Amino acid sequence: SVKDLIRYLRHEDDTRDVRQQLGAGQIVQNDLLPIIIQHGQDKALFDACIRLMVNLTQPAMLCFGKVPDDPVFRHHFLQVTSHLQAYKEAFASERVFGILSEIVYNLLQLDWEQRQEEDNLLIERILLLVRNVLHVPADPCEEKKVDDDASVHDRLLWAIHMSGFDDLVKFLASAQSEQQWSMHVLEIISLMFRDQTPEALVSAGHARSAEEKQRDSQELEALRQKEHAEKRSRTLQRGTRHSRFGGSYVVQGLKSIGDKDVIYHRNVHNFKNYTHDTGKAVRRVPKRNRQAQECKDKRRSALNVRLFLREFCVDFLENCYNRLMYLVKESLIREQTQQHDETYYLWALSFFMAFNRGNGFRADLVSETMSIRAFHFIERNITNYYEMMLTDRKEATSWSRRMHLALKAYQELLLTVNEMDRSQDESIRQSSNVIKSNIFYLMEYREIFLTLLRKYDETRQPHSYLKDLVESTHLFLRMLERFCKGRKNLMVQKKKVKRKKSRGEKKSSAAETSPEALAETWKVVEEELKATGFQLSESLTESIVPFDATSETPLEDQRTDAMVRVQDALLIRLGPEALALLRAAREVWPEGDVFGSADVEPEEELELLKQILHANLPRSSPPEPVVEEEEDDVAELEEEELESVQVSEREFNLLDFIKRFASPNIVHPYLLLLKSYSKNTPHTNHCIARMLHRLAVDLKMDALLFQLSVFNLFNKILSDPAAAAYKELVTFAKYVLNRFLSLAAKNNKAYVELLFWKNVGAVREMTEGYSKDGEGKKPTWTEEEEEELRKLYEEHRHSEVPDIVETLLPLLSNNTRTRRQVVTQLVHMGLVDNAKELKKQKKGTRIVLWTEEQEQELEMLYEEYKDSDDVLGNILKKLTAKRSRARVVDKLLSMGLVSERRELYKKKSRSTQGKSSGKGMTEEEFLEGLTQGFPDDTVDRDDEDEEDESEESEEEEDEEQEREKSQNGGRRSQSLHSPVERRADVGTMVYALQQEGMSGPVLWLENRLIKTAEDREEDGLSQAVPLVPLTEANEEAMDNKSFRRLLRKLGMRAPANEQETFWRIPAKITASQLRSAAAALSPTEEESKGGEEQDGSRSQTGESQEEEEEVSSEQRAQALRALLLTRKRKHHTSEHTAPVSDFTPIEDTDSTIERYQEKTSTKRSRVLDNDENG
């Protein structure tokens, strides 16, 4: 049965014996095809036959993996291929495709609810079967067809057309409900047009235009002139005497094998073709050095097939192209396709865009692939293919073909942009200018042809690839010349790769841009957005995500980062991406209309984007390495060399850009293509001549072509009988030869220079004169200076100075000597063996190896200081053998004492440890830690990240940190407030909450603290207790900013991650500390009054404090701190018997400082908000 055959095929051996036996038995032609024609209604039988034929028709390359090298397996490979060619001929039947079309049509009529999984599988198998049959290669021995004759492939296409299967293919490509078949449809279409060219299809059925007739007549006239010239030369070569009397001649000056002159035994008129190589065996060229083979030539199909394919192209462009290409691109980006499927996309892009150009160009038909993203996609694939061609050498030919396909697609994009320039529609010309400004601005697109020409390898890349590359380069330069002609100054992006050492310093990620560059950038972006009508493609809208879901930064705090991303997209002139980011960010952060209101107009969006482009946005930078308080101990965590790409803008100069083509590596490919000038098209020869003219005439680098092989080629062109057909090449060759002869009259070494390829330096020397001996060399050392250097070196060589060269430099009599000159001279004099011995020592890097005693010392120091605030700083101070910070960190990691570097970062506040632990503290100390008010505590910062208005608190943190850094670091560990002050501070916050109507939630919090303290006293166990608000008032309080600040003052812990919902009472807080915190929530009357007085004074003095200068404000704050510290010392020296009223001035002082901090932070946060909104 059919299923038995399917089972046999699963177990065939490496020679594919079952497949060969079934092919020899012609089972497809005699059995399977008649079955599906006569029994198409038997669903089970029909399905089994389709499955079997899909397996039998799969390409031989898939069966064997590659073309086998072994002769036996090569024979099996050819047998399988011959069977496939027989299958293809059998499938060229209207009845077969009529049945397949009918089955597919009936299945597509079913709705998604009615269609079963088996139906989808059958549709896919039929598509795969058609794909496999179309993929079968033609047999060149059997099919010796001329152009316009019907081949097997043509008959197969005609059967597809007559059965209506091509209409089903177009339906699958355009139907929204059938988008899952997009990749299969594109494969079938690409195989249908395998032997066709867009130009042949465009001209099918049309009379030749006047331009075509003129071009054909010119080609015919050139061939006629060549034939007449050859006939005339043969006539002149005939001797007057009979051929038997050829004669013998002695060629004077040309030595034979011996010492005598050569004797020539032929007619004199043939002597110019004489060579010593006559009669010698042809030297075998190694396989690795042979030129790459060309792909098979295209053939012209029968007229009726070309007409049908032309109509198919027209319908496909109008109804299917944009949607199908969008779906395929999405699948490629999401990696939902098989390997190398992007080649079908590249082929379709180049083929149908070329057809669209020839068939009455319409930009809207190819709008999906006419964008900067298409340029980027192709450029990335070209780079990838080139890298794989170098690494995967066994498959280098395949990668080269894919690279050629990508180059053709890139060339077609440029041709389409060039065609858009000629459009009558102003909007299309404007869109073309936007695209050109982007591809000329970005360095990747601007220099891709320079790179491809420089990397050309004739052993891997065929002649046709070089032809397309030269023509694409010519087109690109012509477009660039026209674009620069109407502009005074063109700004372009420049990237520079620098090797640097990471210093942990803050680097600005945004490129520095001038106002003029910003204005130019905005002009380009504005034109692009207006050209698109502020409409964004569906793919772009879906792919934009304004936040990083994997980041540890909360979503609310990524708002500024989203604004920076919008600005970055504008800076690199990606207008649609910036607009999509803006709209996506508006949906995520609608509060405050930072990214515009929900009903914003396009003009308002444009103005908002302009403000973002010109705004000075705060940019986040990676965390700095821990910095020591002492300047002498400052060092880097890492000293490894990194590669950084610096992006900047500069004014573009077309002449400087063309100068980069003046290189032998780029000229050589042009001359390789010029060797086949007689086979090239006139346009190809024009492209070559134009580039060489730019170098020789425009740049005056004609000496670059002064090479013997080039002159030999010029001689061949000049002596060609049909030279009249190559007037441009002949004129250029005569110009270069005249320039050489005039130079040779001045430079007697010019003939020797013909033997070598020359770079720019050699060209300059050849034309302007050679440099004399000693010119441009490094300054020489006199004997006295050498003797002085030797004496100084001998005196200091045994001294234990860290750097002997630095010691010698100031002692030399010639103080203009540099370090490099001294080191070079020491090596030259033999005083040192190598310059590396005198390499400048870097701080902390002289000691590399660790002894066992040093490792033990390091381990002891780590155990001693691992619980301190600054582990690494304390270790560095105590180490006996001084080493750099990076060496110590690496050693701690290698010894396993720490698992990651962040464990060695300095804690930002030593008081935080005491507050969070709660062990070994008295109630007074705990209260002191509860309200100490250092907002740079890491726990507090994590808590604040979840608040909606966290910017103000973050500004308070930054200001507090700056104030603390400006004062003595040792004062951080001292307590600045007494327990009574802390209690008053909490009481002030409680009073403010009560004024807001939150007396109930405060009382609830106090009861929860007391209840938790009682539970811990009874059970003796401590675990985190969630604060669950059960009433609406308590829930509203938990969302209140002031109430959360109170919770943090009391040491409560915010939800640690998205799995936690409620605040918690930490397990580390003891019962006595909880009771103290609860007592702090019950302020006395005096404290309440004090709170009233503070609020009154704050309202009265608020405006005056805003108007003060920042410098004077900080000085006053420091003075107040000093006063408070003095009073606090007096308090500690007393017997602690003073009443509470004695400390009222201290409370006032502290409250004044807090009011000042709050006012300043509020003012700064308001400025930051204005910047962000702008």
MITORFI-916474 format. One record per residue (C-alpha): residue in one letter; x, y, z. Coordinates in steps of 0.1 Angstrom, whole numbers, plus 5000, padded with zeros to 4 digits. Each point is the difference from the previous one (the first is absolute). Layout:
<rs>
AXYZ;...
</rs>
This chain:
<rs>
S500050005000;V501050374998;K500650015038;D502449704997;L502050204975;I500150305023;R501349765028;Y502749864977;L501250354991;R500650075037;H502549715002;E502050054968;D503850005002;D502550274991;T499949914963;R496250075000;D499449654985;V496250005006;R499750344983;Q502049884970;Q498049684996;L496750195002;G501350254974;A501249724977;G496549845002;Q498450344991;I497649975028;V499250374999;Q499250014963;N498249674997;D498249965034;L499950305024;L499050274975;P497249794985;I498749915035;I499750375010;I498350084967;Q497549725001;H499549965038;G500250365011;Q496849965021;D501549725022;K501550235026;A502149745018;L501549864968;F500650354986;D501750115032;A502349705000;C501050054964;I500850375006;R502249905030;L501849754979;M500650244971;V501250275023;N502749765013;L500949874965;T500450354985;Q502150165027;P503350144985;A503049774997;M502050255019;L497849945030;C500349634996;F503850005000;G500750325019;K502450124973;V501449904966;P502049695009;D503749994993;D500249624999;P499549874965;V497649735011;F497850235020;R500350264972;H498549744977;H497149945024;F499550385002;L499750034962;Q497649704999;V497750175025;T500250324981;S499149834967;H496949845016;L499050345013;Q500250154965;A497749724987;Y497550085028;K500050364990;E499249924964;A497149785012;F498650285022;A499850244969;S496449904996;E496950225003;R498049705014;V502449965029;F500150365010;G496250024994;I499449745027;L502550175024;S498450344994;E496549875006;I501049835033;V501850325012;Y497150224989;N497449785019;L502250015032;L500450374998;Q496350054998;L499649865035;D499950245029;W502649985028;E497349855023;Q499349724974;R503549934989;Q501749715017;E503749955007;E500149734973;D498750264975;N502950245009;L502549724996;L498649914966;I500350364988;E503650025012;R500949664984;I498650114966;L501950335002;L503249805009;L499449764971;V499650294975;R503150165015;N502049684996;V499049954964;L500850354990;H503449975017;V501249714978;P502950134978;A499849974962;D502049744982;P502450184977;C500749694979;E496449914993;E498650354998;K502050164972;K497550274995;V500550344984;D498550325013;D496250044995;D499649635000;A498049825027;S502149815025;V498749755026;H499950285025;D498050224976;R497549714995;L499749965037;L499350385005;W497449994972;A498349715018;I499950205032;H498550294981;M497449804982;S498849825031;G499650335020;F502649915026;D501850334995;D496850185011;L499949795031;V503750105007;K499150374997;F497049955023;L502249835026;A502450304998;S497350265005;A497549845023;Q500350125036;S498749675014;E502649794981;Q503150185011;Q501549675014;W500949894964;S501950324992;M503549834999;H498749714978;V498450244976;L503250214997;E502049684992;I497649894973;I500050354984;S503850025000;L500349664983;M497450094974;F502150294989;R503349815003;D501050044963;Q498650344995;T501350365001;P497950305008;E501050184968;A498949704978;L496649995017;V499550374998;S500650004962;A497949694994;G497250074975;H501150354993;A501650144969;R503550125005;S500450365010;A502150254980;E502649995027;E500349624998;K500250014962;Q502850265002;R501949805026;D499749684979;S501150184969;Q503050145017;E501049655013;L499549864965;E502150284984;A502849935025;L500149634992;R499950094962;Q503050245004;K501949745020;E499449744974;H501150234971;A503250105020;E500949645006;K499549924963;R502150304990;S502849905023;R500049644987;T500350144964;L503050215010;Q501749705016;R500049794969;G503449984985;T500650064963;R501949684997;H498749645003;S499849875036;R502749754992;F502550284998;G499450145035;G503750065006;S502250005031;Y501150315019;V502450095028;V498450215027;Q502950225012;G500150085037;L497749725010;K502049715015;S499049644995;I500849725025;G503750044992;D502050314994;K498950044964;D497050214988;V496749844993;I499349864965;Y496450064989;H498749764974;R496650174992;N498750294980;V501250345011;H496550145003;N499249745028;F503050095020;K498150245024;N498249695014;Y503349835007;T500549875036;H502549765017;D497049825015;T499049854966;G499949625002;K500349995038;A497749795021;V497250215016;R500850055037;R497349845022;V498350265023;P499549875036;K496349955008;R500150265028;N501350264976;R497549954972;Q497550264992;A496549955014;Q497549844977;E497150194986;C496449905006;K498149864970;D498850254975;K496450114998;R497949894971;R497050154983;S496849805004;A497249964975;L498050314993;N496849875015;V501849915032;R501650345002;L496750174995;F498349805027;L502950075024;R499950374992;E496350025009;F500849805031;C502650265010;V497650294994;D497349845022;F502449905026;L501550355004;E496550165002;N498449765024;C502649785018;Y503550145001;N499950245029;R498149775023;L502049684992;M503350185004;Y498950145033;L499049655013;V503249844988;K502150275015;E498249965034;S500749624998;L503650064993;I500450255028;R498349775025;E502149704987;Q496949804992;T501449884967;Q502649754989;Q503650064994;H500850224969;D496450094993;E501050364999;T501449934965;Y496449974987;Y499250345015;L503150164984;W499249854966;A496350125001;L501150355010;S502550034971;F497849834974;F496650175006;M501550355007;A501949974967;F496849894982;N498250305016;R502750244987;G499749874965;N496249974999;G498950365007;F501650075033;R497550045030;A501650065034;D496949895019;L500249644987;V503449945017;S499650235030;E500549715025;T503649954989;M500950364993;S501350125033;I503150045021;R499249675018;A500349824967;F503450154994;H501149905035;F498649644996;I502049954968;E503150165012;R500049785031;N499549694978;I502950104977;T502350035029;N498949675014;Y500449824967;Y503550144996;E501149885034;M498549664994;M501849984966;L503350055019;T499349765028;D498049724983;R502449934972;K498449684989;E496850184992;A501750324988;T498349974966;S496649995015;W500650305023;S501550194970;R496749944980;R497950125030;M502350315002;H499550074963;L496249975005;A500150255029;L502250244979;K497449984972;A497350095025;Y502050295013;Q500650124964;E496349984992;L499250215031;L502450274987;L498549984965;T496550045014;V501150305021;N501650154968;E496749944982;M498150175027;D502150314994;R498650034965;S496449975011;Q497550274992;D498549975035;E501550245025;S499349775030;I501949724983;R503050224993;Q499950125036;S500049645013;S502949924977;N501950295016;V499349875034;I501349664992;K503150144983;S500850225029;N500049705023;I502149774978;F502550284994;Y500050105037;L500749665015;M503549864995;E498949644996;Y498050074968;R502550264987;E503049785001;I498649664992;F501350014964;L503550115011;T500149695022;L498649764974;L502450124973;R502949975025;K499049655010;Y499349864965;D501549664994;E499849864964;T500549645012;R496850015021;Q497850274983;P499149974963;H500450254972;S496350095000;Y500350105037;L502850244992;K498050154971;D497050075023;L502350145026;V501750244976;E496650124986;S498650045035;T503050215011;H499650224969;L496350055007;F500750085037;L502750264991;R497850164974;M497250045026;L502450135026;E501450264975;R496550134991;F499050005037;C503150215010;K499750244970;G497150205014;R501350015036;K502650225015;N500849775029;L498949655006;M500449855035;V500749635002;Q500649755028;K503649895007;K500949705022;K503449955014;V501149695018;K502450075028;R501849775024;K499850135034;K500249895036;S496950005021;R500450265028;G496649975015;E499550374991;K496750144989;K499750024962;S497350184983;S498249764977;A498550264978;A502150144972;E500850365003;T498150194974;S500150364990;P496850214995;E500650004963;A500249624999;L496849985021;A498250234977;E501149794970;T499049685017;W496650145009;K499450124964;V500649644988;V497849855026;E497250254995;E500049934962;E499949635006;L497150015024;K498050244978;A500649784970;T498649705018;G497050205013;F500849915036;Q498849654992;L502249715013;S500249654987;E498449725020;S503349825003;L501750305015;T497250075024;E500049655013;S503849975004;I500450325021;V500149945038;P500850325019;F501249835032;D502449725009;A498049735017;T503249825011;S501550305017;E500250035038;T498950364997;P496250035007;L497750084971;E499350355013;D503650095002;Q500649904964;R498150304987;T503150224997;D501849714982;A497149984975;M500450384994;V503749954993;R499349714976;V497650234981;Q502850264998;D502649744989;A497649894972;L499750364988;L503850065001;I500649714976;R497150134978;L497649715006;G496850215000;P497449724999;E501749815028;A500150315022;L496350074994;A499149645007;L502050015032;L498250335010;R496649854994;A500949675018;A501450205030;R496850215002;E498049685004;V502349875028;W500450345018;P496850204995;E500450205033;G500850364996;D500050004962;V503749975000;F499949834966;G497050204988;S496349975007;A497949714988;D498250224973;V503250174988;E500150124964;P502849904976;E501350364999;E500250005038;E501949674999;L502450154975;E500650305023;L500549775030;L502649794980;K501850324992;Q500150105037;I501349665009;L502850024973;H501250335014;A499649925037;N502949935022;L498849675015;P501749835030;R501649694988;S500649705022;S503549875002;P501449675013;P500849995037;E503450135008;P502549785018;V500450065037;V502150315006;E502350035030;E499950315022;E503750054996;E501150114966;D503249785001;D497949685001;V497850084969;A500449724975;E497949824974;L498149685006;E500949884966;E503050094979;E499349784969;E500150164966;L496650064984;E498950104965;S497750305000;V498250154970;Q499950375001;V497250154980;S500350364988;E498950234972;R502150174975;E499550194967;F500149784970;N502550074972;L499349814968;L503550034987;D501449855032;F497649714997;I501149934964;K503650015012;R499349695019;F499649814967;A503650094991;S501449675012;P501549704981;N497649775018;I497050194984;V501650074966;H500949634995;P496449874998;Y499150274975;L502949904978;L499049635003;L496650094986;L501550224973;K501949704987;S496749864986;Y499250344984;S498949834968;K497449795018;N498850285023;T496950214993;P500750364990;H498650115034;T502449785019;N503050144980;H498750355007;C499949935037;I503649885000;A501250294979;R498250255022;M501649875032;L503550004984;H499450354987;R499150125035;L503349865013;A502250114971;V498550344991;D498050125030;L502549895026;K503050034978;M501149655010;D500749874965;A503349855012;L497849755019;L499449844966;F503750004990;Q500349625001;L501249764973;S496949785000;V497850314997;F502150124970;N499849654985;L496250025002;F500050354985;N502149874971;K497449734994;I497250264999;L501950234977;S500949724976;D496549855000;P498650014964;A496650115015;A501650275021;A497550254986;A497349845021;Y501950095032;K500750364994;E499950095037;L502549735010;V502350094970;T500050375010;F500849925036;A502849764991;K501650264978;Y499850265028;V501749775025;L502749904976;N500850364991;R500250095037;F502449725006;L502350094971;S500150365011;L500949885036;A502649764986;A501850294984;K500650155034;N500349685022;N502449744986;K498849755026;A496450014986;Y500549684979;V501149815030;E497050125019;L497849834974;L500849675016;F498350085033;W496650105012;K500250335018;N498250155030;V499450375005;G503550065016;A501849834971;V497950204975;R501050325017;E503749915000;M499849894964;T498450334988;E501550255024;G503449865006;Y501549745023;S501050105035;K503750025007;D501849795024;G499550125036;E496950204992;G497149925022;K502049775022;K500250025037;P502650245015;T503449855003;W502249985031;T503550145001;E502949815015;E500050245030;E496349945006;E500449624997;E502950015025;E498050225024;L497049764998;R502349705006;K501650165031;L496650105015;Y498649664994;E503049825016;E499650235031;H496349945005;R499649654987;H500549845035;S498150265019;E496649885010;V498150274982;P496549894987;D500650154966;I503550064988;V499050184968;E498150265019;T503150045021;L502350054970;L497850244981;P500650325022;L503849925002;L500650004963;S501650324985;N497649994971;N496750065017;T498049954968;R500449625001;T496849805005;R499649695019;R499649794968;Q503250144985;V501949915032;V498649655001;T500849944963;Q503550135004;L500749785031;V498949694980;H502050124970;M503150045021;G499549655015;L499750125036;V496649825002;D498849704981;N496450104994;A497950315003;K497649815021;E502550005029;L499650385002;K496250004997;K498450265022;Q498949845032;K496350055008;K498850065035;G499549685020;T501049774971;R503649935007;I499249715024;V498249734981;L500649675019;W498649945035;T502049805025;E498449765024;E500550245029;Q498450294981;E497049784992;Q499649915037;E500450375010;L497350094975;E497649735013;M500650125036;L499350364991;Y496849904981;E498749815030;E500850295022;Y498450274979;K497349814981;D497250155022;S501450364998;D498650274978;D503050024977;V501549654997;L502350074971;G501350335014;N500949855033;I501849714984;L502050234977;K501150215030;K501249695019;L501749804973;T503749975004;A500849974963;K498250294984;R497949904969;S497450174978;R496449975008;A499449794969;R502649745010;V498549965035;V496549974986;D501149734975;K501849815027;L497050015023;L497949864972;S502449734991;M500449895036;G496249975003;L499750245029;V497550214980;S497749894972;E499650344982;R501650345000;R497050185014;E500649835034;L503250225003;Y498250334992;K500150255029;K496750035019;K498650344994;S499150075036;R501549825030;S497050095022;T497849794976;Q501549685013;G499250085035;K496550114992;S499249694980;S501549755023;G498550125032;K502249765021;G501950125030;M498350345000;T498250195027;E496650154996;E501550354998;E502449894973;F497249834981;L497950325001;E503150194990;G500349774969;L496350014992;T500050374993;Q503650084991;G498950124966;F502849884978;P498049924969;D502949844982;D499349685018;T499749734974;V496949855016;D498350345000;R500950054963;D498549674991;D496850105018;E499950334983;D500249844966;E496449885003;E498650355006;D498350194972;E501950325009;S503449875008;E501950274982;E499750255029;S501449755025;E502849904977;E501050364997;E500150025038;E502249695001;D502550164974;E500150335020;E500549825033;Q502849794985;E501850304985;R499750195033;E501549705019;K502849954975;S501050375003;Q500449965038;N502449785019;G499449634993;G500649905036;R497050195012;R497649764982;S500249755028;Q499150255027;S496450055011;L498950354993;H496749995019;S499049895034;P497149745006;V497950295012;E500550184967;R499249694980;R496849955019;A499150364994;D500849954963;V497749704998;G497450195020;T500150284974;M499349764973;V497249845020;Y498550345007;A500150084962;L498249684992;Q497450075026;Q499450334984;E499349824968;G497449785017;M502149695005;S499749965037;G498349664996;P502849854978;V502750135025;L498149855029;W499649674980;L503850004994;E500850065037;N497749715010;R501649774975;L503550085013;I498949945036;K498249684990;T503149874982;A502250095029;E497849805024;D500049704976;R503850014998;E500350025038;E497649705005;D501349774972;G503750105001;L500049974962;S500450284975;Q498850004964;A498950264975;V496450115007;P498050154971;L498050325006;V496749904984;P497650304998;L496449875004;T498250334998;E499750244972;A501550285020;N503149785008;E500349914963;E500050364990;A502650075026;M502349734987;D499950184966;N500750345016;K503650134995;S500350165035;F498749685017;R502649794981;R502750245011;L498949955036;L500249624994;R503550034988;K500950225030;L498849735022;G502149734982;M497149824982;R500949814968;A498450064967;P498949724977;A503349844987;N498749894966;E496949964979;Q499049695021;E499650205032;T497150245004;F500150135035;W502550195022;R501649795027;I501350045035;P503649864997;A500949695021;K503250175012;I498250265021;T499749895036;A496950045022;S501450285020;Q500950194968;L496549954987;R498550155033;S502350304996;A498850054965;A496449975011;A500750265027;A501550234974;L496650004982;S498350175031;P501450364999;T499750225031;E498250334999;E503250205000;E501249804969;S496750064983;K500350375007;G503549994988;G498849844968;E497550284996;E502750265005;Q502249824974;D497249994975;G499450375005;S503650104997;R500349784969;S497150174983;Q501350355009;T503649944990;G499549774970;E500150264973;S503050185014;Q502049675002;E499349924963;E501550334990;E503349955018;E503149904982;E501149635003;V503550075012;S498950235029;S497349755009;E502449715004;Q502450225020;R497150085024;A499149635002;Q503549915010;A500150275026;L496749875015;R501449655000;A503150115018;L497950185026;L497949705005;L503049785004;T501550235026;R496849995020;K499849634997;R503549955014;K498950215030;H497049785004;H502149695000;T502450145026;S497150095024;E498349765023;H496949964978;T497850185026;A499050304979;P496350024992;V498649974966;S499650374996;D503850055002;F500349844965;T497450214983;P502650224982;I501549684986;E496749894987;D499550344984;T503449984984;D499449654986;S496550094988;T501550314982;I502649784983;E497349754989;R497850284987;Y503050134980;Q500749664986;E496449944991;K499750344982;T503249954980;S499149654990;T496550114990;K501550284979;R502549774983;S497449734993;R497850264984;V502850114977;L500649634991;D496349954991;N500150314978;D503149864982;E498349674995;N496850154988;G501950234976;
</rs>
